[in-house]
Amino acid sequence: MKSWKAARQTGLFDDIACFGIQLKKYGDKYSLHILQQFADDLILQVSNFDIEKMMATLNSYPGLIIKIKSLHQEQSQGETRFEGKIEPERKIRSQGEIQ
Amino acid sequence: MINGNNGKDNRINSKILIVDDVPQNIQVLANILKEAGYQMGFAKDAKTALAHTESTQFDLILLDIMMPEVDGYELCARLKEDKRKRDIPVIFVTAKSETADKTKGFELGAVDYITKPFDVQEVLARVKTHLTIRNYATKLEQMVEERTRQLIHADRLATLGTFSAAIVHEINNPLSHVQGNAKLLKLFWNALKPIVKMNLEGHVERNVKRHVEGHEEGYVEGHGEMRAGRHEEMRAGRHGERHIGEDATVAVREDTTVKVREDRTVPVREDATVTVREDTTVAVREDRIVPVREDDETIMMVRKDMDGVDEALTCLLNGCYRISQLTNSLKTYSRQSNARKGRSSLIDIIHDALHVVIHKLKFKGITVDVAVPTGLMIYCDQQKLSQVFINLIDNACDAMEKRGGEIAISATAVNGTVSHGRESGIPVRESRNPVNDQDNQDDQDDRNDRNGQNDQNGQKGQEHDQNDQEYDQHDQGHDQHDQGHDKKHDQEYDRIDIRITDNGTGIPDEVADKIFNPFFTTKGMDEGTGLGLFIVRNIIEEHQGKISLSPFAGKGAEFHITLPLG
């Protein structure tokens, strides 16, 4: 969240782009499709200087985090029920796609 | 050096804030500036713009005038009220093209005014111009700050110089008293010492004799156990082994006769004896250990320490001489005067410089080898040339990372046909080095003390006196011999080659090019002003000389100075 705040505070396109790239890396690392999608959108909007969409995307970031947390909780409960046999990454991805 | 017009590098580092309530306008401007390589920020309203300027140091603001709530004029005025933001140049980018609007914008502190619709090239040109000016202004501010700091430092040094001159004056007065009286004392002592020594020896001898006589007066009583003397108990011993209860003793070997009163048992009858007391005289040869009286002890101590008085007086005079050398060097260095050229001995100038930096040399354990002909005279401003050597030696000291570095100073007179040839000069001989001399002198003092060469020490004191006189005469010129010597050299040689070499860390090539530039320094902010070598070069050029540097990366450096003999 710190990078998100910093990106909003400085108002520099480069900082927002860096924030998008960072999110993209996390999304790739943990196979979080919704995060990957968010990052791709943000990077594109920055490169086009599409202020309105960029601001909307940035403003939706806290909601995205809440969504990822709830997915993680569901996944944890699912693991308990199925004795952890379901691969976590795959499960999150599938739910993300449904979303 | 100001680097405000350096094309793309500046653009990459420059941050521009675009403030407009219409996102499409921001988009257009951002696309234009992106091509030029600037970093950009944006704000759709005045509040956000102010927040961004708090967190980011922008170099330029492109500001729209017509915005809801707070307009561009108001935002500009607020920016100019804030002392941290007032220096950020503001360019109005607006559709308002009336002269009154432009005038208002400039009055509020804007640096430029671009009307919509704008030409891309015009925007870029104006932005570039104002960023260049902004960079110049920033660099100038930094330079002013730096120069101010250096001026304050220089002023402190100048004040210190004035103080030094006053302190030297204050030290010289009591020093001359101490030195004069010490010399007088030494003269008296030299005359008085034999008399005192003779009297003390006679006094002790008389006391010892009294002791011995006192022992002889007593009777020794008992059966082979003798009691004698006044203060001490002696265990019997016909062979002369005696123990004395006092610490201070004198051994006396002599033949004496001792009266012995003995009780002798004489048989009277077969069953009876009579004890008869009778006096007999016995001849005794013995080593008597005679206690020394308290006053004798003091006298003997004084006699023993008489040599120490010589030593103390010599040390006193040596100390005075050293202080005198140091104060004279400081006086020469700190004296404020206009260029006052004259013929001076190069070795004396170098010695003066070494005395000023001697503490640093000693602290870092640096050895200085000076190979300069003693008769080498140079027409120069002695004070300024001394500063050249001080600065160069001081720099060399700073270049030594470890203890035990070496600095070599050599000088030769050369003629015009030989360029910088060390071998073509007057034969060089090892000359005195004040740094090493003092240590050597200490060693010599120690040796003299051990060997009891007090007379030599006395001579040394006289030598120091002579040296003092030489120092005194220094400003008044040099003697006939030197002048004759110089004339001879002047006929053969026309300039002096001086080399100052150290085995420090060396100077990298990229630094070597700038080393004589003013305010260039590789030292920390508090350690150097960056003016030392600049001053050195100026002084050398003032003397129609040249200075060059041979950096041996990682192995030290050599400064090569050429000066006309004049």
HADDOCK unambig.tbl for C-alpha pairs under 7 A between the chains (distance, minus, plus):
assign (segid A and resid 9 and name CA) (segid B and resid 52 and name CA) 6.01 0.50 0.50
assign (segid A and resid 9 and name CA) (segid B and resid 55 and name CA) 6.68 0.50 0.50
assign (segid A and resid 10 and name CA) (segid B and resid 52 and name CA) 5.18 0.50 0.50
assign (segid A and resid 10 and name CA) (segid B and resid 55 and name CA) 5.71 0.50 0.50
assign (segid A and resid 10 and name CA) (segid B and resid 56 and name CA) 5.67 0.50 0.50
assign (segid A and resid 11 and name CA) (segid B and resid 41 and name CA) 4.81 0.50 0.50
assign (segid A and resid 11 and name CA) (segid B and resid 42 and name CA) 5.59 0.50 0.50
assign (segid A and resid 11 and name CA) (segid B and resid 43 and name CA) 6.93 0.50 0.50
assign (segid A and resid 11 and name CA) (segid B and resid 52 and name CA) 5.90 0.50 0.50
assign (segid A and resid 12 and name CA) (segid B and resid 40 and name CA) 5.49 0.50 0.50
assign (segid A and resid 12 and name CA) (segid B and resid 41 and name CA) 3.78 0.50 0.50
assign (segid A and resid 12 and name CA) (segid B and resid 42 and name CA) 6.61 0.50 0.50
assign (segid A and resid 13 and name CA) (segid B and resid 40 and name CA) 5.96 0.50 0.50
assign (segid A and resid 13 and name CA) (segid B and resid 41 and name CA) 5.63 0.50 0.50
assign (segid A and resid 14 and name CA) (segid B and resid 39 and name CA) 6.94 0.50 0.50
assign (segid A and resid 49 and name CA) (segid B and resid 27 and name CA) 5.10 0.50 0.50
assign (segid A and resid 49 and name CA) (segid B and resid 30 and name CA) 6.84 0.50 0.50
assign (segid A and resid 50 and name CA) (segid B and resid 27 and name CA) 6.52 0.50 0.50
assign (segid A and resid 51 and name CA) (segid B and resid 23 and name CA) 5.71 0.50 0.50
assign (segid A and resid 52 and name CA) (segid B and resid 23 and name CA) 6.70 0.50 0.50
